[in-house]
Amino acid sequence: MEVFLPDLMEVLQKGDEHIKTKALFVIQNIMNGLKKTEASPFAVHLAEKLLPLFDKELSQLREISISLFRDLMKTVLGNNKRQMKRNARMGLLPLFFRMSDQTQSVAK
């Protein structure tokens, strides 16, 4: 399954919001099936790709990208933690603005 992750991450940059949402569900399932040692390198790169999705129009896409970002922060081990901290800092301002989102699950 981890062979598909790079291709799925590529989908996050292209395509419409509905396709990106479906890709995130698949990525979430794959990441949940990996051990932390396997998932950690992917988590850092994936977190970078999720940041632009926080501001998308489709609330379901915003919700799953924020949820997956939260889960990815828990997955990182060792040397990848420094890079993930940088990604988390870059995501804090967009997340702060989402606290008043009209969609309750996104705001939460």
N, C-alpha and C positions, 0 to 999 in steps of 0.2 A: 504493500500500500504506500509506503513512503516514496516509492518511485514516482507516484502521481503527484506528490506534493509540489515539486517545482512547477509543473504544468498548471496546477490549480492556482498557485500563487500568481502565475502569469495572467490567468483569467481575471484576477482582481484589478489588473490595470486596464483591461480591455473589456468590451461588452457592456450590456445594459445592466441596470441595477438588479433586476430580477435574476439574471444569470449569476451575478456576483453573490447574491444572497444564497442561492443554491450551492455555489462553490464553497461558501463559508460553512454551510451545514456539513458538507462532505469533509472539509478540512478539519472541522471540529471533531467529527467522528474518528478520523484518522489519528489526530493528535491524542485523543482519549485512549486509543488502542496502543500507542507507543509507550515504551518505558521512558522515564525521565532522561536517561542518558542518550537515548535516540532522539527524543523530541527537543532537547535543549538547543542544538544548533539551528533547527528549523524555526523554533519559537522566536529567536531574535530577528531573523529575516522576515518572518511573517508579521511580527509586530510593526515593523517599519511600513509594511504594505497596508496595514489596517488603519493607520492614522488618518489618511485622507478620507476613509469611509465614514468617519464620525460625523461628517458634515453633509452627507448625501440626503437627498429628499425623501427617499423611501424609509419610513420609520423602522421597518423590520430589518433593513440592512444596517441602519445605525445601531439597533439593539443587539443584533448578533455580533457585529464587529466589536462593540464595546465589551460584550460578555466574553468573547473569545480573547480579547486583549487582556482582560482580567485573569482568565485561566492561564494564558501564556506566561504571565508574570510569575505564576506559581511554579511553572515547569522548568525554569532556567536554573542551571547548575554551573558551578565553577567560574571559569574565565568569561563565560557569556553574561554573567551578572552585570558587569560594568556597562556593556553595550545596552542591555535591557534597561538599566537605570536611566540611561540617556534617552531611550525611546519613551520610557514612562514620563520623564520630565517634559518631553515634547508633546505628549498627549494630555498633560494636565490642563492646559488652558482650554483646548476644545472640549474636554470633559466638563470643566467648570461651566462653560456656556450651555452645556446640555442639561444641567441640573434644573433648568426652567423649561425644558422641552415639553411640548403639549402632550406627547405620548408618555404616559406615566411610567411605563417600563423602561423607557430610554432615560428619563429623568432620574429614576432610581439608580 
